[in-house]
Amino acid sequence: MKDKDGSLLPCTGVFGALTVSQVMDNPAKVLIRLLLAFVIGNGLLFFAYRLFFLWSFASDLTASDVIGVSLRGLRFDVALMGLETGLLGLAFWWRGLRFRALFTALLGFTYVHALACFSNYLFFQERGQHFWEMFMANVTEPKEMYIAVAPLFFHQPVLAVLLAGASLGLAAFWSRMRPRFSKVPANFVAAVGGRGRAIILLLILFSLSLEPIIIKRMIRKTEWPIGLRPGIAASTLYRGWSDYRVNQGIVNPVFDFVTYHLPGSLSLHRQFTLDRAEALAMTRALIGAPQSSGAYPLLREIRSDLSLGIENVILLQVEGLSDSYVHLEVKGRPVMPFLQRLTREWLYFPKVIQSFNATDGSVFATFTGFPETFVERNAVDFLEYDSGGHYASLSRLLGERNYQHFFFQAFRHRTAQYLAFARNQGYQAYGVDYFESRLGGGLPKAEVGNVLGVFDGVFLQEVADALIRAPKKFTAHIVTATSHSPWTTPPSFGAVFDEKVINSFHYVDRSLEAFVERLRKELPRFDRTLIVIVADHTSTRAPDLLRRIHVPLFFFSTGLLREKDRWLKQREIWGSHIDIVPTILDLLGGHYCYSGMGQSLLSATALGKGVLSGSRGEGYYVKDQFAFRYASPSGAMSLHAIGSDQGSGGTDVAQEQAMVFEQMRREYFALYETSKHLTRERNAFPSSGTGACK
């Protein structure tokens, strides 16, 4: 039967055969059937997503753990569907209930849910991060998003075809079913009467208030935020297990975006927690800088009596090199045998954590000695005061009279900004375009690189050519690319390991070994060269929070090998990227005027120091046997104990360790906000350089 505008009414399937008068007289029946189909269908969708997620990333779970994760996640699923249906209820409140529009909206929500679950799984598999986290951080950088999505289209074409087919199938279903729903508004509100309207309004308001954090606050008066404010991912509802991967299975991707990532990207920057003078005084005390009222408040001397004969410095930041990959073995075979050997032969620091979980932040921290304050930014990028600031980089400290300073970058993401930053710090900078133009005629394109950039093997050999030809002493800062999604290697390398991620890191290890051996044989004054290897950030899917941010740090020179045993105790020091340049200065020997926040890992005064780390939504402060965690901009904080294996448990011990929590909270904000003040005020390093300390 058709209504007066020619549209068919709900007539088949779960909705039954209904006439116009039946819809007008009893719209609640149709509404309930639609909503039940929506809730049950999407509930099963989210349940299936969690099962597949856990099976893929945490397959050793017990049945009770799977049930526990599913029940915790169910609270977020219900909250999401309550939010969606509540908003639809408000939309139809005054204008009447249009079943055609309601059907379209519910089917659209279902499609978004399915697509978000599918995308989230792929991104977590490829990059160890959630889809919306990457999306919001790089929404202004289509190239980065293309790099992330490229594996789907180029290396998993079956998935792309299935996704397109499912989308077309759903569109066909919508096209077939849509005409069966009337577009004439059913005056649902008027039909139920005054008391019924009040009940409906209460139901709508209730459905909008199903967020578990709201309920928890109402019942227990906790400190977690109310309503649509960022911070839900820092809630204890996401920390029921010590395994990070299991906790990520709780997350509902759409609800996480609506309540966390989107509000977080739109929120204003948090105001400073500490007074500037108080934060600065505490920072000076923590890093051993003298109290001063000068224009450059962290300016201090680094003096070293070491005489290792070092002239050249080569610093490699290896893409995504988690410390866990250095020690990983598959069926008894080391994935990175060269670096694994270096943990015994070189000066190796096992307790180093990333300054930030993206290349931008770690490169900035290594150059400048300041932890980048990305935690409260809406996007990850070099800002004007980053790239244009004057910092105590190696190029500034060693000068240009006797040195050349090189910066080499293998990946194509934001190349111009990296090169501009390096050049502003006094480096001769060379990016991916330079290397691709040099390699264009000599090798097949597939052997040179991929969508991400130049493969490490050919890239490092080109860098070696440049360093071997250098006419005088030099420093070189090198940033690699291959060990990153899409995890491809040159076709000629083959598949030594079945898993492409593992195979990629094995290729990188072979490339690093070939680079070092080439320099050992051909670089003039190799015996006077210091080589430093560190990651830019991690890429592991390790089960524990702290293991996820561990990066390896190696130092080598011929003279250093004879002395490295004297610093065995220093291996217990917590360090980060900001400590690399002060440590290099210590190894070079002599007198330097320094103004970063890092400390030499060889210094006795560094024992017991704490280190900052951060991600796009969270900051960390690790010191002694505790890790402080801060979720910005919600303000949620927690404290975790560190075990003997350097792993931090999932339990929040802030109440049991109240004094430790308060001290670490103050130290975290002092260091973080001092970095924020000085980088934005451009009050880091004087143009007069070393003479300023005299």
C-alpha positions as CSV (number, residue, x, y, z in Angstrom):
1,M,0.0,0.0,0.0
2,K,1.2,3.5,-0.7
3,D,0.6,6.7,1.2
4,K,-0.7,9.9,-0.3
5,D,2.8,10.9,-1.6
6,G,3.3,7.6,-3.3
7,S,5.7,6.2,-0.7
8,L,5.3,2.6,0.5
9,L,4.9,2.2,4.3
10,P,6.9,-0.2,6.5
11,C,5.6,-3.5,5.4
12,T,8.0,-6.4,5.6
13,G,10.6,-8.2,7.7
14,V,10.8,-7.3,11.4
15,F,8.4,-4.4,10.8
16,G,5.4,-6.3,9.6
17,A,2.7,-5.0,7.3
18,L,1.5,-1.6,8.4
19,T,-1.0,0.8,6.9
20,V,-0.9,4.6,7.0
21,S,-3.5,4.7,9.7
22,Q,-1.7,2.1,11.8
23,V,1.5,4.1,11.6
24,M,-0.3,7.3,12.6
25,D,-2.3,5.5,15.3
26,N,0.6,3.5,16.7
27,P,3.9,4.9,15.7
28,A,5.5,3.5,18.9
29,K,5.3,0.0,17.4
30,V,7.3,0.9,14.4
31,L,9.7,3.0,16.4
32,I,10.4,0.2,18.9
33,R,11.1,-2.3,16.1
34,L,13.5,0.1,14.4
35,L,15.4,0.9,17.6
36,L,15.5,-2.8,18.6
37,A,17.0,-3.8,15.2
38,F,19.5,-0.9,15.5
39,V,20.6,-1.7,19.1
40,I,20.8,-5.5,18.7
41,G,22.5,-5.3,15.3
42,N,25.1,-2.8,16.4
43,G,25.6,-4.5,19.7
44,L,26.5,-7.7,17.8
45,L,28.8,-5.7,15.5
46,F,30.8,-4.2,18.4
47,F,30.9,-7.6,20.2
48,A,32.3,-9.2,17.0
49,Y,34.8,-6.4,16.6
50,R,36.1,-6.9,20.2
51,L,36.5,-10.6,19.7
52,F,38.4,-10.2,16.5
53,F,40.6,-7.4,18.1
54,L,41.5,-9.6,21.1
55,W,42.0,-12.6,19.0
56,S,44.5,-10.6,16.8
57,F,46.4,-8.7,19.5
58,A,45.9,-10.6,22.8
59,S,45.1,-14.2,21.8
60,D,46.3,-15.7,25.1
61,L,43.4,-14.3,27.1
62,T,41.2,-16.6,29.2
63,A,37.4,-16.8,28.5
64,S,36.7,-14.8,31.7
65,D,39.0,-12.0,30.5
66,V,37.2,-11.9,27.1
67,I,33.9,-11.6,28.9
68,G,35.3,-8.9,31.2
69,V,36.5,-6.8,28.2
70,S,33.2,-7.3,26.4
71,L,31.2,-6.2,29.4
72,R,33.3,-3.1,30.0
73,G,33.1,-2.3,26.3
74,L,29.4,-2.8,26.4
75,R,29.0,0.1,28.7
76,F,30.5,2.4,26.0
77,D,28.5,0.8,23.2
78,V,25.3,1.4,25.1
79,A,26.4,5.0,25.8
80,L,27.1,5.6,22.2
81,M,23.8,4.2,20.9
82,G,22.0,6.1,23.7
83,L,23.7,9.3,22.6
84,E,22.8,8.7,18.9
85,T,19.2,7.8,19.6
86,G,18.8,10.6,22.1
87,L,20.0,13.2,19.6
88,L,17.6,11.7,17.0
89,G,14.8,11.9,19.5
90,L,15.5,15.6,20.0
91,A,15.7,16.2,16.3
92,F,12.2,14.6,15.7
93,W,10.7,16.1,18.9
94,W,8.9,19.1,17.3
95,R,8.9,18.4,13.6
96,G,7.3,14.9,13.9
97,L,8.8,11.5,13.5
98,R,9.8,10.8,9.9
99,F,10.4,7.1,9.6
100,R,12.2,7.4,6.3
101,A,14.7,9.8,7.8
102,L,15.0,7.7,11.0
103,F,15.7,4.6,9.0
104,T,18.4,6.5,6.9
105,A,20.0,7.9,10.1
106,L,20.1,4.6,11.9
107,L,21.6,2.8,8.8
108,G,24.1,5.6,8.5
109,F,25.1,5.3,12.1
110,T,25.5,1.5,11.6
111,Y,27.8,2.1,8.5
112,V,29.9,4.6,10.5
113,H,30.3,2.1,13.3
114,A,31.3,-0.7,11.0
115,L,33.8,1.5,9.1
116,A,35.3,2.8,12.3
117,C,35.8,-0.7,13.7
118,F,37.3,-1.9,10.5
119,S,39.6,1.2,10.2
120,N,40.6,1.0,13.9
121,Y,41.7,-2.6,13.6
122,L,43.8,-1.9,10.5
123,F,45.5,1.1,12.0
124,F,46.2,-0.6,15.3
125,Q,47.7,-3.5,13.3
126,E,49.8,-1.3,11.1
127,R,50.8,1.5,13.5
128,G,49.9,0.5,17.0
129,Q,47.6,3.5,17.4
130,H,44.0,4.2,17.0
131,F,42.5,5.6,13.8
132,W,41.1,8.7,15.3
133,E,44.3,9.5,17.1
134,M,46.1,9.5,13.8
135,F,43.3,11.3,12.0
136,M,43.0,14.2,14.5
137,A,46.8,14.7,14.7
138,N,47.2,14.8,11.0
139,V,43.9,16.2,9.7
140,T,45.8,19.0,8.1
141,E,48.4,16.7,6.5
142,P,46.7,14.5,3.8
143,K,50.1,13.0,2.9
144,E,50.5,11.5,6.3
145,M,47.0,10.0,6.1
146,Y,47.8,8.7,2.7
147,I,50.9,7.0,4.0
148,A,48.9,5.3,6.7
149,V,46.1,4.2,4.3
150,A,48.5,3.1,1.5
151,P,49.1,-0.4,2.8
152,L,45.3,-1.0,2.5
153,F,45.3,-0.2,-1.2
154,F,48.7,-1.4,-2.3
155,H,49.5,-4.4,0.0
156,Q,46.1,-5.6,1.0
157,P,43.9,-5.2,-2.1
158,V,41.5,-7.9,-1.0
159,L,40.5,-5.9,2.0
160,A,40.0,-2.8,-0.1
161,V,37.7,-4.8,-2.5
162,L,35.7,-6.2,0.4
163,L,35.3,-2.8,1.9
164,A,34.1,-1.3,-1.4
165,G,31.8,-4.3,-1.9
166,A,30.3,-4.0,1.6
167,S,29.7,-0.3,1.1
168,L,28.0,-0.8,-2.2
169,G,25.9,-3.6,-0.7
170,L,24.7,-1.4,2.1
171,A,23.9,1.4,-0.3
172,A,21.8,-1.1,-2.4
173,F,20.0,-2.2,0.8
174,W,19.2,1.4,1.7
175,S,18.0,2.2,-1.8
176,R,15.7,-0.9,-1.7
177,M,14.3,-0.3,1.8
178,R,14.1,3.4,1.9
179,P,10.9,3.7,-0.3
180,R,9.1,1.4,2.1
181,F,9.2,4.0,4.9
182,S,6.8,6.9,4.9
183,K,8.3,10.4,4.8
184,V,5.1,11.9,6.2
185,P,5.8,12.9,9.8
186,A,3.9,10.9,12.5
187,N,3.0,13.3,15.3
188,F,4.3,11.0,17.9
189,V,4.6,13.6,20.6
190,A,1.0,14.8,20.3
191,A,-0.3,11.3,20.2
192,V,1.0,10.3,23.6
193,G,-0.5,13.1,25.7
194,G,1.1,15.4,28.3
195,R,2.3,12.7,30.7
196,G,3.6,10.6,27.8
197,R,5.5,13.6,26.5
198,A,7.2,14.0,29.9
199,I,8.2,10.4,30.0
200,I,9.6,10.5,26.4
201,L,11.6,13.6,27.3
202,L,13.0,11.8,30.4
203,L,13.9,8.8,28.3
204,I,15.7,11.0,25.8
205,L,17.6,12.8,28.5
206,F,18.4,9.4,30.1
207,S,19.7,8.1,26.8
208,L,22.0,11.1,26.5
209,S,23.5,10.4,30.0
210,L,24.6,6.8,29.7
211,E,28.3,7.7,29.6
212,P,29.9,5.4,32.2
213,I,32.1,8.2,33.5
214,I,29.0,10.3,34.3
215,I,27.4,7.5,36.2
216,K,30.6,6.7,38.1
217,R,31.0,10.3,39.1
218,M,27.4,10.5,40.3
219,I,27.7,7.4,42.4
220,R,31.3,7.7,43.7
221,K,32.0,11.5,43.4
222,T,35.2,10.8,41.6
223,E,37.4,13.3,39.9
224,W,36.7,12.1,36.3
225,P,35.2,14.6,34.0
226,I,31.5,14.9,33.3
227,G,29.9,14.8,29.9
228,L,31.4,15.4,26.5
229,R,34.9,16.4,27.7
230,P,38.1,14.7,26.8
231,G,39.7,12.4,29.2
232,I,37.6,9.3,29.0
233,A,40.5,7.2,27.7
234,A,42.4,8.0,30.9
235,S,39.6,6.7,33.1
236,T,40.1,3.6,35.2
237,L,37.4,2.0,33.0
238,Y,40.1,1.6,30.4
239,R,42.7,0.1,32.8
240,G,41.3,-3.1,34.0
241,W,44.3,-5.2,32.7
242,S,48.0,-4.6,32.9
243,D,48.2,-5.5,29.2
244,Y,47.8,-2.4,27.1
245,R,46.5,-4.3,24.1
246,V,43.7,-5.9,26.2
247,N,42.6,-2.5,27.5
248,Q,42.5,-1.1,24.0
249,G,39.9,-3.8,23.2
250,I,37.5,-2.1,25.6
251,V,37.5,1.1,23.5
252,N,34.6,1.8,21.3
253,P,36.2,3.7,18.4
254,V,33.2,6.0,17.6
255,F,32.5,6.8,21.2
256,D,36.2,7.4,21.8
257,F,36.2,9.9,19.0
258,V,33.0,11.7,20.0
259,T,33.9,12.1,23.7
260,Y,37.7,12.3,23.6
261,H,39.5,13.1,20.4
262,L,37.1,15.6,18.9
263,P,36.5,17.6,22.1
264,G,40.3,17.4,22.8
265,S,41.1,18.9,19.4
266,L,38.7,21.7,19.9
267,S,39.5,22.5,23.5
268,L,41.6,25.5,24.5
269,H,45.1,24.9,25.9
270,R,45.1,24.3,29.6
271,Q,46.3,27.2,31.7
272,F,49.6,26.8,33.5
273,T,49.4,24.9,36.7
274,L,52.5,26.4,38.5
275,D,53.7,30.0,38.7
276,R,56.4,30.6,36.2
277,A,59.1,31.5,38.8
278,E,58.2,28.5,40.9
279,A,58.3,26.1,37.9
280,L,61.7,27.6,36.8
281,A,63.2,27.3,40.2
282,M,62.2,23.7,40.6
283,T,63.5,22.9,37.1
284,R,66.9,24.4,37.8
285,A,67.1,22.3,41.0
286,L,66.1,19.2,39.1
287,I,68.7,19.6,36.2
288,G,71.5,21.1,38.3
289,A,71.4,24.5,36.8
290,P,72.5,27.5,39.0
291,Q,69.8,29.9,40.1
292,S,70.0,32.9,37.9
293,S,68.0,36.0,37.0
294,G,69.7,36.3,33.6
295,A,68.0,36.4,30.2
296,Y,68.7,32.7,29.6
297,P,67.6,31.0,32.8
298,L,69.0,27.5,32.2
299,L,72.4,28.6,30.9
300,R,75.2,26.6,32.6
301,E,78.6,25.1,31.9
302,I,79.3,21.5,30.9
303,R,83.0,20.7,31.7
304,S,84.6,17.3,30.9
305,D,88.1,16.1,31.4
306,L,87.6,13.2,29.0
307,S,90.2,12.8,26.2
308,L,88.9,10.2,23.9
309,G,90.1,11.9,20.7
310,I,86.6,12.3,19.2
311,E,86.2,14.8,16.4
312,N,83.2,13.7,14.3
313,V,79.7,12.9,15.5
314,I,77.2,10.8,13.7
315,L,73.7,10.6,15.3
316,L,71.2,8.2,13.7
317,Q,67.5,8.4,14.7
318,V,66.0,5.1,13.5
319,E,62.3,5.2,12.7
320,G,60.1,3.4,15.2
321,L,63.0,1.4,16.8
322,S,61.5,0.0,20.0
323,D,64.0,-1.4,22.5
324,S,61.9,-4.6,22.5
325,Y,62.8,-5.2,18.8
326,V,66.5,-5.1,19.6
327,H,66.0,-8.1,21.9
328,L,63.3,-9.9,20.0
329,E,63.9,-13.4,18.6
330,V,61.7,-15.5,16.4
331,K,62.1,-19.2,16.7
332,G,65.5,-18.7,18.3
333,R,66.7,-16.3,15.5
334,P,67.4,-12.7,16.5
335,V,65.5,-10.1,14.5
336,M,68.2,-7.5,14.9
337,P,71.4,-9.4,15.5
338,F,73.7,-6.4,14.9
339,L,72.0,-4.1,17.4
340,Q,71.6,-7.0,19.8
341,R,75.4,-7.5,19.7
342,L,75.9,-3.8,20.2
343,T,74.1,-4.0,23.6
344,R,77.2,-5.9,24.8
345,E,79.9,-4.3,22.7
346,W,79.0,-0.6,22.7
347,L,78.0,1.8,25.5
348,Y,74.3,0.9,25.8
349,F,71.6,2.6,27.9
350,P,68.6,0.3,28.5
351,K,66.4,2.7,30.5
352,V,65.8,5.4,27.9
353,I,62.3,6.5,26.9
354,Q,61.0,8.4,24.0
355,S,60.5,12.2,24.4
356,F,57.4,12.0,22.2
357,N,55.6,9.3,20.2
358,A,56.2,11.0,16.8
359,T,59.3,11.9,14.8
360,D,58.6,15.7,15.1
361,G,58.8,15.7,18.8
362,S,61.8,13.5,19.2
363,V,63.9,15.3,16.5
364,F,63.0,18.6,18.2
365,A,64.0,17.2,21.6
366,T,67.3,15.8,20.3
367,F,68.3,19.0,18.5
368,T,67.3,21.4,21.3
369,G,67.4,19.7,24.6
370,F,63.8,20.7,25.3
371,P,60.9,18.2,25.5
372,E,58.4,19.3,22.9
373,T,55.1,20.3,24.6
374,F,52.8,18.6,22.0
375,V,50.5,17.2,24.7
376,E,48.1,20.1,24.5
377,R,48.4,20.8,20.7
378,N,45.6,20.2,18.3
379,A,48.0,18.8,15.7
380,V,51.6,17.4,15.6
381,D,53.8,19.8,13.6
382,F,56.7,22.2,13.9
383,L,55.3,25.5,14.8
384,E,56.9,28.9,14.1
385,Y,58.6,29.2,17.4
386,D,60.0,25.7,17.1
387,S,61.6,26.0,13.7
388,G,62.7,29.7,14.2
389,G,64.0,29.4,17.8
390,H,67.7,29.6,18.7
391,Y,68.7,26.5,20.6
392,A,71.8,24.9,22.0
393,S,72.1,22.4,19.2
394,L,75.5,20.7,18.3
395,S,75.9,23.1,15.4
396,R,75.6,26.1,17.7
397,L,77.9,24.6,20.3
398,L,80.6,23.4,18.0
399,G,80.4,26.3,15.5
400,E,81.0,26.4,11.8
401,R,84.7,27.5,11.7
402,N,86.1,24.0,12.1
403,Y,82.9,21.9,11.4
404,Q,80.4,21.1,8.8
405,H,76.9,20.1,10.1
406,F,74.7,17.8,8.0
407,F,71.1,16.8,8.4
408,F,69.9,13.8,6.2
409,Q,66.2,12.8,6.1
410,A,64.9,9.7,4.3
411,F,61.1,10.1,4.6
412,R,58.9,12.4,2.6
413,H,56.4,13.4,5.3
414,R,56.6,17.2,6.0
415,T,60.1,17.2,4.4
416,A,60.1,21.0,3.9
417,Q,59.4,21.7,7.6
418,Y,62.1,19.3,8.8
419,L,64.6,20.8,6.4
420,A,63.7,24.4,7.4
421,F,64.0,23.5,11.1
422,A,67.5,21.9,10.6
423,R,68.7,24.8,8.4
424,N,67.6,27.3,11.0
425,Q,69.8,25.5,13.5
426,G,72.8,25.8,11.2
427,Y,72.7,22.5,9.4
428,Q,73.2,21.7,5.7
429,A,69.9,19.8,5.2
430,Y,69.2,17.1,2.5
431,G,65.8,15.5,2.1
432,V,64.1,12.7,0.2
433,D,63.9,14.6,-3.1
434,Y,67.7,15.0,-3.1
435,F,68.3,11.3,-2.6
436,E,65.7,10.2,-5.1
437,S,67.1,12.5,-7.7
438,R,70.6,11.0,-7.1
439,L,69.3,7.5,-7.2
440,G,66.8,7.9,-10.0
441,G,68.9,6.5,-12.9
442,G,71.0,4.0,-11.0
443,L,68.4,1.6,-9.5
444,P,64.9,0.4,-10.3
445,K,62.4,2.5,-8.6
446,A,61.1,-0.4,-6.5
447,E,64.6,-0.8,-5.1
448,V,65.0,2.9,-4.1
449,G,61.9,3.4,-1.9
450,N,58.2,3.2,-1.2
451,V,55.4,5.6,-0.5
452,L,57.1,6.5,2.8
453,G,60.5,7.5,1.5
454,V,63.9,6.1,0.6
455,F,64.8,2.6,1.8
456,D,67.4,2.6,4.6
457,G,69.9,0.5,2.8
458,V,70.4,2.8,-0.2
459,F,69.8,5.9,1.9
460,L,72.5,5.1,4.4
461,Q,75.0,4.2,1.7
462,E,74.4,7.6,0.1
463,V,74.9,9.3,3.4
464,A,78.1,7.3,3.9
465,D,79.3,8.6,0.5
466,A,78.7,12.2,1.6
467,L,80.5,11.8,5.0
468,I,83.5,10.0,3.4
469,R,83.9,13.0,1.1
470,A,83.5,15.6,3.9
471,P,86.6,17.9,3.8
472,K,86.7,18.7,7.5
473,K,85.3,17.6,10.9
474,F,81.6,17.2,10.9
475,T,78.4,16.3,12.7
476,A,75.6,14.4,11.0
477,H,72.0,14.0,12.2
478,I,70.4,11.2,10.2
479,V,66.7,10.3,10.3
480,T,65.7,7.0,8.6
481,A,62.3,5.8,7.3
482,T,61.9,2.1,6.4
483,S,60.7,0.7,9.8
484,H,57.3,2.3,9.5
485,S,54.0,1.3,7.9
486,P,53.7,0.0,5.2
487,W,56.7,-2.0,6.4
488,T,57.9,-2.9,2.9
489,T,61.5,-3.6,1.9
490,P,63.3,-3.7,-1.4
491,P,62.1,-6.7,-3.5
492,S,65.7,-7.9,-3.7
493,F,65.9,-8.3,0.1
494,G,63.2,-10.9,0.1
495,A,61.2,-12.2,3.1
496,V,63.7,-13.4,5.8
497,F,60.8,-13.4,8.3
498,D,57.2,-14.1,7.5
499,E,55.7,-11.1,9.4
500,K,56.3,-7.9,7.4
501,V,56.9,-5.8,10.5
502,I,59.6,-8.1,11.8
503,N,61.1,-8.4,8.3
504,S,61.3,-4.6,8.0
505,F,63.3,-4.3,11.3
506,H,65.6,-7.1,10.2
507,Y,66.3,-5.2,7.0
508,V,67.0,-2.0,9.0
509,D,69.4,-3.9,11.2
510,R,71.3,-5.2,8.2
511,S,71.3,-1.7,6.7
512,L,72.8,-0.2,9.9
513,E,75.5,-2.9,10.1
514,A,76.5,-2.2,6.4
515,F,76.6,1.5,7.1
516,V,78.9,1.2,10.1
517,E,81.2,-1.3,8.4
518,R,81.4,0.9,5.3
519,L,82.5,3.9,7.5
520,R,84.9,1.7,9.4
521,K,86.7,0.8,6.2
522,E,86.5,4.1,4.2
523,L,85.8,7.1,6.5
524,P,89.0,9.1,7.2
525,R,89.5,9.5,11.0
526,F,87.0,6.8,11.8
527,D,88.9,6.2,15.0
528,R,88.0,9.8,15.9
529,T,84.3,9.4,15.1
530,L,81.5,9.0,17.7
531,I,78.5,7.1,16.4
532,V,75.2,7.4,18.3
533,I,72.2,5.2,17.5
534,V,68.7,5.9,19.0
535,A,65.1,5.6,17.9
536,D,62.9,8.6,17.0
537,H,60.1,6.9,18.9
538,T,58.7,3.4,19.4
539,S,56.4,1.3,17.3
540,T,55.9,-1.7,19.6
541,R,52.6,-3.2,20.6
542,A,54.1,-4.3,23.9
543,P,51.7,-5.2,26.7
544,D,52.9,-2.7,29.2
545,L,52.7,1.1,29.2
546,L,56.4,1.7,30.0
547,R,57.7,-0.9,27.7
548,R,55.8,0.8,24.9
549,I,57.9,3.9,25.3
550,H,61.4,2.3,25.7
551,V,63.9,3.2,23.0
552,P,67.5,1.9,22.7
553,L,70.5,4.3,22.9
554,F,74.0,3.3,21.8
555,F,77.3,5.2,21.9
556,F,80.5,4.1,20.1
557,S,84.0,5.3,19.3
558,T,87.3,3.5,19.3
559,G,88.4,5.4,22.4
560,L,85.1,4.9,24.2
561,L,85.4,1.1,23.9
562,R,88.3,1.2,26.3
563,E,86.5,3.3,28.8
564,K,82.9,2.0,28.7
565,D,83.0,-0.2,31.7
566,R,83.6,2.8,34.0
567,W,80.0,3.8,33.3
568,L,78.2,0.6,34.0
569,K,76.4,2.2,37.0
570,Q,75.1,4.9,34.7
571,R,73.0,2.3,32.8
572,E,70.5,2.5,35.7
573,I,69.8,6.2,34.9
574,W,66.5,7.1,33.3
575,G,67.2,9.1,30.1
576,S,65.5,10.5,27.0
577,H,66.2,12.3,23.8
578,I,67.0,15.6,25.6
579,D,70.0,13.9,27.3
580,I,71.8,12.9,24.1
581,V,73.6,16.2,23.3
582,P,74.9,16.8,26.8
583,T,76.2,13.2,26.8
584,I,77.9,13.8,23.5
585,L,79.5,17.0,24.9
586,D,80.8,15.0,27.8
587,L,82.4,12.5,25.5
588,L,83.9,15.2,23.3
589,G,85.6,16.7,26.4
590,G,86.3,20.3,27.1
591,H,84.1,23.3,28.1
592,Y,80.7,24.1,26.7
593,C,78.0,26.6,27.5
594,Y,74.7,24.7,27.4
595,S,71.1,25.8,28.0
596,G,68.9,22.8,27.3
597,M,67.0,20.8,29.9
598,G,69.0,17.6,29.3
599,Q,71.8,16.1,31.4
600,S,74.7,14.0,30.5
601,L,74.0,10.3,31.2
602,L,77.7,10.0,32.2
603,S,77.4,12.5,35.0
604,A,77.2,11.3,38.6
605,T,74.6,14.1,39.3
606,A,72.2,12.4,36.8
607,L,71.7,9.5,39.1
608,G,68.1,9.6,40.4
609,K,66.9,12.1,37.8
610,G,63.4,11.9,36.2
611,V,62.5,12.1,32.6
612,L,59.5,13.4,30.6
613,S,57.7,11.6,27.8
614,G,54.6,12.4,26.0
615,S,52.0,11.5,23.3
616,R,49.3,13.4,21.6
617,G,46.9,13.0,24.6
618,E,49.1,12.1,27.5
619,G,52.2,13.1,29.3
620,Y,54.5,10.8,31.4
621,Y,57.1,11.5,34.1
622,V,59.3,8.5,35.1
623,K,61.6,8.7,38.1
624,D,63.0,6.1,40.5
625,Q,60.4,3.3,40.7
626,F,57.3,5.3,39.7
627,A,55.7,6.5,36.5
628,F,53.3,9.5,36.7
629,R,50.7,9.8,34.0
630,Y,48.8,12.9,33.0
631,A,45.9,12.9,30.5
632,S,45.5,16.4,28.9
633,P,43.4,18.4,28.7
634,S,41.0,16.6,31.1
635,G,43.4,16.8,34.0
636,A,43.2,13.1,34.9
637,M,46.3,11.9,36.7
638,S,47.6,8.6,38.0
639,L,50.7,7.0,39.5
640,H,52.1,3.5,38.6
641,A,54.7,1.4,40.3
642,I,57.6,0.2,38.1
643,G,58.6,-3.5,38.5
644,S,62.1,-4.9,38.5
645,D,61.7,-5.6,34.8
646,Q,61.0,-1.9,34.2
647,G,57.4,-2.5,33.4
648,S,54.7,-0.4,35.1
649,G,51.6,-2.1,36.4
650,G,48.1,-1.0,35.4
651,T,47.1,-0.2,39.0
652,D,46.9,3.4,40.1
653,V,48.8,3.8,43.4
654,A,48.3,7.5,43.8
655,Q,46.3,7.2,47.0
656,E,48.6,4.7,48.6
657,Q,51.7,6.8,47.6
658,A,50.2,10.2,48.1
659,M,53.4,12.0,48.9
660,V,55.2,10.5,45.9
661,F,52.3,11.3,43.7
662,E,52.2,15.0,44.8
663,Q,56.0,15.4,44.4
664,M,56.0,13.8,40.9
665,R,53.0,15.9,39.9
666,R,54.8,19.1,40.8
667,E,58.0,18.0,39.1
668,Y,56.2,17.0,35.9
669,F,54.4,20.3,35.6
670,A,57.6,22.3,36.5
671,L,59.6,20.6,33.7
672,Y,56.8,20.6,31.2
673,E,55.7,24.2,31.7
674,T,59.3,25.5,31.9
675,S,59.9,24.0,28.4
676,K,56.6,25.5,27.3
677,H,57.6,29.0,28.6
678,L,61.1,29.1,27.3
679,T,60.5,27.7,23.8
680,R,57.6,30.1,23.2
681,E,59.5,33.0,24.7
682,R,62.6,32.1,22.6
683,N,64.6,32.4,25.7
684,A,66.7,29.3,25.2
685,F,70.2,30.1,24.0
686,P,72.1,33.3,23.3
687,S,73.5,34.0,19.9
688,S,76.9,34.7,21.5
689,G,77.1,30.9,22.2
690,T,79.9,29.6,24.4
691,G,81.1,33.0,25.5
692,A,77.9,33.7,27.3
693,C,78.8,31.5,30.3
694,K,82.0,33.5,31.0
